[in-house]
Amino acid sequence: MSDLLFAAEPRQRDIARELYALVRDLPLISPHGHVDPGLLADDEPFPDPARLIIVPDHYVTRMLLSQGIPLARLGVPSRTDAPVETDPRTIWRLLAQNWHLFRGTPSRLWLERTFANVFGVTTRFGPETGDAVYDEIAARLAEPAFRPRALFERFGIEVLATTESPLDELTRHAKLEADGWGGPGGRVITTFRPDDVVDMEFEGWAGRIARLGELTGEDTTTYRGYLAAMWSRRQAFKAAGATSSDHGHPTARTVQLTTAEAARLYERGLRGGASAADAEEFRSHMLVEFARMSIEDGLVMQLHPGAVRNHNKSLHTVHGRDVGGDIPQATDFVHALAPLLDAYGNDPRLRVVLFTLDEDTFTRELAPLAGGYAALYLGAPWWFLDSPDGLRRFRDAVTETAGFYNTAGFTDDTRAFCSIPVRHEVARRSDAAYLARLVAEERLPLDEAAETIADLAYHLPKKVFRL
């Protein structure tokens, strides 16, 4: 067995091997991610190595961009008439020629493990071998065993949650359910992500609200009708298998407005007169509203604050959202969440899983909050922090205050389907290494460490996300 990410000290390494062996083959639970459900609904062969591995992965493309390689040369689709590279081998060669940029990064680790573990390619990747690796992966992609559903089975995924807007009619999830793959309790389920109909600063917000009304038959020109439409879509998502909602607000701020105050804000937004402060006030109010709805319908709330979206404005202008132009910012939780927690924080029917891009808050704010409110759980390190060292720092920061059982297990949060087993492997190895240290230091008996690692890898995410 590989000793990847295990301690160099022999006793800890031996314990880590033993613990990892217990969870290596447990099914994968993926309660939060951004894989396109059409991938599994249609089950078509993947197009080519570049469009599978490079084009959709903004971890990869943003590193190349930082060294002056435009995303157009990497095949990232454009919203303008600007030309975009379409030859997959040319795109692949750019990655190979610049492979040195990824030294020491989790992207390199994930990609190398994907090449070896998913595609069986053990050739060392680099400028001289890029074409050979491309050819090997392309040959695998032509085989029936490498179609999406076959890989899903081989990866050992038990549940995969995708993420959709309330405006999504969920036709791909309906096809998955018809094929025996989706629906309540299914292997592929959806997640309710209402940001584009909550955030007044979202491009085309008023038009989206009108579409929400058409989809639900509710009068979304009124705040009352808007809330009814939101409730209607939540129930449609539950019927499609959803067990959680996801909220990617710029901040974690919450506020309780009266119905009249919220209605005035809402109507101002529809007229196009809302300021940035109005938009933040409305987002903050809706988080409390969603907590109330969650108590009623049981959807677990995920809160992913702290990203300054589209910080790279020229990138957004040319290529749109979610292409690597976002930057983390400092995030307050203690004061920001107080209104929501005052209202519902001690209600065990509510589950809120908190994520952060500001790891300074793990020890100071998030661990004490999760250790002090029945409704709160800590999500795994996310986005810029989901590296081996980030996972270790998370355990070091939160365990003494929140323990293991106020955390929600690992979430891979990926668009890159073939990286899912690799990311879970890294998380399980990291936890094995952490627990091995506790055992070696006589702070935790081995049998309890064995039970804990199984809970972290499998049982906790199933329980917390009500899967």
Secondary structure, DSSP 4 states (H G I P E B T S, - for coil): ---TT--SSHHHHHHHHHHHHHHTTSPEEE-S----HHHHHH-PPP--HHHHHTTT-HHHHHHHHHTT--GGGGT---SSS------HHHHHHHHHHTGGGGTTSHHHHHHHHIIIIIT---SPPSTTTHHHHHHHHHHHHTSGGGSHHHHHHHHTEEEEE--B-TT---HHHHHHHHTTS-STT-SEE--B--HHHH-TTSTTHHHHHHHHHHHHT--TTSHHHHHHHHHHHHHHHHHTT--EEEE--SS-------HHHHHHHHHHHHTT---HHHHHHHHHHHHHHHHHHHHHH-PEEEE---EETT-SHHHHHHH-SSSS--EE-----TTTTHHHHHHHTT-TT--EEE--S-TTHIIIIIHHHHTT-TTEEEPPP-GGG-SHHHHHHHHHHHHHHH-STTB-------S-GGGHHHHHHHHHHHHHHHHHHHHHTTSS-HHHHHHHHHIIIIIHHHHHTT-
